[in-house]
Amino acid sequence: MLIEDVRLAFMNMAANKLRTFLTMLGIIIGIAAVIAIMTVGSAQTAENERQNSMYGVNTVSVNMWLKDGVEITEDTNTADLIPEFKESMLDKMVQNYADEIEAIAVQTYLPTGGPARPENSTNDRIYANCDVTGVNPGYFTVNKGMVPMKAGRVFSRKETVEDSYVCIVSDLLVKNLFDGDADKALGSRIDIPIASDEDSLDYTYTIIGVYGFSDMAGYAGVSSEKDISTTVYIPFKNAQALSTDPSAKKISNFDLTVIPGVDVIQFSDDLNSYLTSLLPADTNDQIYVYNNQEWIEQSNENMRKQTLTITMIGAIALVVGGIGVMNIMTVTITERTREIGTRKALGAKRREIRLQFITEAVIMSLLGGVIGIAAGIGAGIIVCHFVQHIPPVVSIPSVAASFLVSVGIGIFFGFYPADKAAKMDPIEALRYE
């Protein structure tokens, strides 16, 4: 019986091709909109997770700053107000959380005067723009996703403590200064301009490591790779010695990574309470601790809410499409009144008449849904590639849900006209002109 209903449905749809297509159009547009939105939303969420994970899902950032409302007068020495993690505080923290902390990263920035060059080079065409940052060895563990080491090594503890003139450079700098030969670069010396007061002096550093630079997309408008500025990392103590900025002499913030398996969110709360307890009672400073895991979860939740909101708007088209199905099915039943009367006169039961027209409505909705899914996936891929410039991610649950929604629309909006047909009086139906 069902096979016969399906055959009759296709025959009726084939007899009214244009009307059938226009009826399905609302469903096609609605499903396509929902699938496209979900595809782009899933891709944005995946890209968001990828970018955030580069900073480390186990990374915790710790900051110290002044409390609100601290009075500053003309006689106040602002350098004295710069918050600072005392060495004793950091030592106590490391001892207290020795089983949970993997590495700690501190950094300070230095003003630079321009391009780096091979030591004593006089060739103006051989250069590489750079900025300079002072870091400790743990920096490369905490930021291994952002600064992956490709050759050489990181700073030794001795080099960090003794203010050594060694550096770690990007593979792009190596490409510009040493033709991309990392082995040639390691052990070579380069002159780096660093601003000191109003002057810029060249300081000579020995390259001990090379990291991979991956932010090329951010410099799409730069005409030459030589003009892309990459970071040269020098020992933290060395940067502090060269800097004229009072804030560079103090550690007001740092990052750390916890050992895998540690609850990052709970650890952050505990660390915040612990460090706050180490502050003097009369201090004007306060501690703030946050973690990437919490940020990633919040960011993903915001993305999901945004996608859901836009999807709900797109779903309005589905309701319009469903109303179109109900409207056309009502017209179809009116046109086929004599057919319905004939079938009932020959013994067809109400449920058989009802099933026939619900089947037709479901098939029409399913065809629209399938076409809409294909169109939505195609539109989502195009938007991801050419607008967002991110890898597309087709949401399989949304595809399955759209398929089920198509069936649901056919049943829901097809039931009323089908039920109306089933309740027709056969005698009145046969008299209908």
C-alpha positions, 0 to 999 in steps of 0.5 A: 500500500505504501509503495502505491502511495509513493508511486501516486505521489511522484505521478502527481508531482510530475504532473505539476512540476512548476507548482511542486518546485515552488512549493519545495522552494521554501523548504529548500531555502530554509534548510539551505540557510540552516545548514550553511549557518551551521557549517560556517558556525562549526568551522568558526568554532573549530578555528577558534579552538585551534587558535586558542589551543595554540596558547595552550589549554593548560596555560594560566596567566597571572597578573598583578596590578593596582587596586582601584581608587589608589590616590596618586599625587604630584609627589608620588613616584610612579615607579614605586607603584608598579606592582611586582612579584617578589622573588620570594613569592615566586619561590614559595609558589613553585614550592607549594605547587611543585607537583602541578606546575610544568613551567613558568614563562616571564617576558619583557619587551625592548624598543628596537631601532630597525633591522637586524643584520649579520655582524659587521655587514655593510650590505644594505640589502641583507637585513631582517626586521625584528623586535626584541623580547626578553624571556626565560627558558620556560617561555618556550615550554609554555608557548610551544604552540606559538613558538615551536623550536625547529633547530638549536636549543633554548637558553640555559639557566646559566645564560639566563642568570649571567646576562648572556648575549645569546638569542633565538630567532625565527626561521624567516630571519634565517631565510633573510640573513642566511638563505634559510640555512639553520645550521649556518645560522646557529653560532653566527652573530648578528647585530640588533638595534636596541633603543636606549633613551633617545639613541639606538645602539647595535648589540651583537648576539650569538644565535643559539636557536631557531623557531618556526614563524607561522603568522604570515597571514597577518602580513598579506599586504607586505611587499617583501618578507624582509619587511615582516618583523619577527621576534628575536628572543634574548635572555630575560636578565639581559633584557632587564639590564638593557631596558630603560623602562622601570616596569621592565625591571619588575615582574608584574605578570607571568604565564605558566602551564600545569601538568596534564591531568590537573584541573586548570580552572580549579588550579587557577582559583586556588593559585589566586587565593594563595598568591593573594594570601602572600601579599602584605595586609596594607598593599595596594596591589591585587592578583588576577588569575585566568586560564585559557581553558576557561576562556576557550569554553566561554568563547565556544559557548558564545560562538554556539549561542551566536550560531543558534540565534542566527539558525533560529532566524533562518528556521523561519523560512522553514515555517514559511515552507511548511505553510506552503506545503499545507497550502498546496496540499489543500489545493491538490485535495480540492482538485482531486475531490472526485478521485477521493470520492471514487476511492472511498466509494470503492472501499478505501478507508479514512486512514488509507486516504490520510496516509496517501496525502501525508506520504505525498507531503512528506516526499515533497518535503524530503526532496526539498530537504535533500536539495536544501542540504546539498545547497547549504553545504555548498554555500557553507563551503564557499563562505568558509573558503572565500569569505572566512578563509578557514577550513569548512566543517560540515555539522553531521548532526545538523544534516541529520536534524535537517533531514528529520525536520523535513519529514516532520514538516511533511507530517505536520503541515500535511496532516490537516489537508490529508485529514480533511480529505479522509473525512470527505463524504464520498457522495458529496465528493462524487458530485463535486465539479 
